[in-house]
Amino acid sequence: MSGLVSVTGGTGFIGLHLVRALHLSGWRLRLLARRLPVHPAIADIRFELVTGELRDPAALERLVAGADAVVHLAGAIKAASRREFYAANAEGAAGLARAARQAAVGRLVIVSSLAAREPLLSDYAASKREGEERARREAGPVPWTILRPAAVYGPWDRETLAIFRLARLGILPVPGPGTGRLGLIHVEDVAAAILHALAGEGSGGVHALDDGAPAGHSWPDLAAAAGDAIGRRLRLVRVPSALLRGYGFAAGGLARLFGRAAMVGSGKVAEMLHPDWSAGADSFSRDSTWRPAIALGPGFAGTCQWYRAQEWL
């Protein structure tokens, strides 16, 4: 593959890995960012910078002009209100798809979230679903593919870091009854899937991304993998659903009171307590030649090793 690819969210966790994968695959890069990104993960990669944000139509026009393909990664995982979620995740995706249509871009890849499968759970999930639907309408004749990654982990991820820090103490908190199924995927497999989508695989479809475990992973599976990576046996500590819901309600209420974005509110708790986040029959591997290469055990081991090398652990 070659040509010019424009990317939103290229300085985020997934974006850092995608930018490198695109560079190694021969693509020329154009990134949308509020300021010049300075990050060790992409310090040696040349790219064209478009200064701006998703809410700026002029910046989007500059971003997509002459591009052979566009990858949309940018979005909000926390916000102070439902309106803010929709502005970032729904209106942002729609605006980019509209700009791609007007510029007659050759291909559009939208990286959404597996949460979009359950839009009634939370404002975040609803906004991601709305973003998918609006992007599809706005894209018009532009060939599009939507990818819904499960929980993504790997180097540079600070969210999964919390699991390993708790693992050092020999515990792993489990939400509710602990019977839920978890979909997981290594960030390098996400980047590889996007490359396949850019090649036209899965065009016109909405596809889930996971690590190839058909039914996802159980919490004991997660504890075993994290324990093996950290070098100790973990004890599962169940956190009652009522306690989680109470905390989410209180944290969300305080955040709204002070006009701040809460990472864990009622919506996030509902997502945590959802019983099944496995990809199931919607996996991208059923509709493409892409296959995940990194299973949970080796993935956690490599990520833990990276954390230690960076002195994050």
Buried (B, 14 or more C-beta within 10 A) or exposed (E): BEBBBBBBBBBBBBBBBBBBBBBEBEBBBBBBBEEEBEEEBBEEBEBEBBEBBBEBEEBBBBBBBEBBBBBBBBBBBBBBEBEBBBBBBBBBBBBBBBBBBBBEBBBBBBBBBBBBBBBEBBBBBBBBBBBBBBBBEBBEEBBBBBBBBBBBBBBBBEEBBEBBEBBEEEEBBBBBEBEBBBBBBBBBBBBBBBBBBBBBBBBEBBBBBBBBBEEBBBBEBBBBBBBBBBEEEBEEEEBEBEEBBEBBEEBBEEBBEEEEBBEBBBBBBBBBBBEBBBBBEBBBBEBBEBEBEBBBBEBBBBBBEBBEEEEBB
